[in-house]
Amino acid sequence: MTLLENPMHPGEVLKELYLDPLEISAIGLAKRLGVPRTRIERLVKGTTGITPDTALRLARAFNTTPAYWMNLQTNYDMALASKEVDVSGITPLVAA
């Protein structure tokens, strides 16, 4: 299975690539971002996803782009959906 088929949750990416190396807690990051601590705690636990608001804040804090964070979320969501949604009964439309 490839990373694209089974991507990491964006919260796991945040923890593994940013919080742990910088030795900053979820609560510490939440304070820096000006968001409730529960937002970052839930994100790191994988119980919530990246919102555009959070993507903007993370991008500023870590010198990345909002698109980076939103793409992590989109890739994760699409991987989950592709395992749960059966589209085999849909016939593709063809232009005349």
C-alpha positions, -999 to +999 in steps of 0.1 A: +000+000+000+014+034-010+013+066+010-012+080-014-035+051-008-031+053+030-020+089+039-013+100+074-039+121+092-028+158+090-027+159+128-002+131+128+019+150+103+017+181+125+028+161+155+056+141+138+071+167+116+065+199+135+055+196+172+079+168+183+110+182+165+103+217+179+095+203+213+062+222+215+030+209+229-004+211+214-014+235+241+017+256+234+009+257+197-027+266+204-016+296+224+008+307+196-020+304+170-047+320+192-070+291+190-087+269+217-063+242+230-090+216+221-087+224+184-051+214+183-055+185+207-083+170+186-063+176+154-033+158+168-055+129+181-070+126+146-106+133+157-109+165+137-095+178+105-078+209+091-101+238+084-092+268+062-088+289+094-064+264+109-045+260+076-039+297+075-026+298+111-004+267+107+010+281+074+020+313+091+035+296+122+055+270+103+064+290+072+044+267+049+014+274+027-023+270+036-026+248+005+000+224+020-023+218+051-055+217+031-039+192+006-030+169+035-066+170+046-080+165+011-057+135+004-066+120+038-104+125+032-102+111-004-083+080+007-110+073+033-138+080+009-123+058-018-125+029+006-161+036+017-178+048-015-188+023-042-190+040-075-189+008-096-226+012-106-221+046-121-218+048-158-195+076-171-211+102-192-197+107-227-201+139-247-219+135-280 
